[in-house]
């Protein structure tokens, strides 16, 4: 695995990558996360023959923060399309979790010819949140205290013992780096006030000649309950739903071997090279 900086759509970001060739697979994290959440997946997926890329979304990780980037889901979709151009990917498998899932699904509706397969992991944006849930997110998303970050990491995982002091310290330093507070404020305002304006599930369901869709949820999911995955599966009748045991909002991190197996099996059947 290598990492390198790159500019996509006028925004500087950082990429973790492994493998080569034209069978591109792009991994997209959620709010408050970064490309490193996929470190347990990048190399195994590359060893299976895919050219794998995990990138920091604007406002996250080592990417550009503060004024400049568009922190809405449509803005993130445009950023990802620009990234596909940068890596020379005419088409790619897009894997997104949480807000990243919302972004890649939006790109699939905008440019379906560029999406070889769509994998949504505990994704938001497929069905509306509703005013009460949206309002409750504002303070949580902007809380960059050590205690607040620890609460979010524990919500992410079924096995809370995986939250180490080293990981917590790194998250705290990155999420308090220059420009981060402004980025998270803008993201929180968008989520609380406007994210339901960009719900993508119905558009995805009506998409003609759309990509194959795999939904993956953790059985013990606490951030985006499994009921949401079941509702999304019903809304998207051609999709497949896989549920991974002993995992919450990050099955790719908690159960990487099972996650990679599910993903590669699906791609072998629907997007074989």
VENTA-V483018 format. One record per backbone hydrogen bond with DSSP energy under -0.5 kcal/mol. CO is the residue of the C=O (numbers start at 1). NH is the residue of the N-H. Records with the same first field share a line. If there is no record, write none. Layout:
BEGIN
CO: NH, NH
END
This chain:
BEGIN
2: 17
4: 15
6: 8, 13
8: 11
11: 8
12: 64
13: 6
14: 56
15: 4
16: 54
17: 2
18: 52
22: 24
23: 51
24: 93
25: 53
26: 95
27: 55
28: 97
30: 33
34: 37
35: 38
36: 39
38: 41, 42
39: 43
41: 45
42: 46
43: 47
44: 48
45: 50
46: 49
50: 52
51: 25
52: 18
53: 27
54: 16
55: 29
57: 60
60: 63
64: 59
69: 71
72: 76
73: 77
74: 78
75: 79
76: 80
77: 81
78: 82
79: 83
80: 84
81: 85
82: 86
83: 87
84: 89
85: 88
88: 90
92: 94, 116, 117
93: 26, 95
94: 96, 119
95: 28
96: 121
97: 100
98: 101, 102, 124
99: 103
100: 104
101: 105
102: 106
103: 107
104: 108
105: 109
106: 110
107: 111
111: 114
112: 115
114: 92, 116
116: 212
117: 94
118: 214
119: 96, 121
120: 122, 216
121: 98
125: 200, 201
130: 134
131: 135
132: 136
133: 137
134: 137, 138
135: 138
136: 140
137: 141
138: 142
139: 143
140: 143
142: 144
145: 149
146: 150
147: 151
148: 152
149: 153
150: 154
151: 155
152: 156
153: 157
155: 249
156: 249, 250
158: 160
159: 162
160: 163
162: 164
164: 168
165: 169
166: 170
167: 171
168: 172
169: 173
170: 174
171: 175
172: 176
173: 176
174: 177
177: 180
179: 66, 183
180: 184
181: 185
182: 186
183: 187
184: 188
185: 189
186: 190
187: 191
188: 192
189: 193
190: 194, 195
191: 195
194: 197
195: 198
196: 199
200: 204
201: 205
202: 206
203: 207
204: 207
207: 210
212: 118
213: 240
214: 120
215: 242
216: 122
217: 244
218: 221
225: 228, 229
226: 230
227: 231
228: 232
229: 233
230: 234
231: 235
232: 236
235: 237
236: 239
240: 215
242: 217
243: 245
244: 219
247: 220
250: 253, 254
251: 255
253: 256
255: 259
256: 260
257: 261
258: 262
259: 263
260: 264
261: 265
262: 266
263: 267
264: 268
265: 269
266: 270
267: 271
END
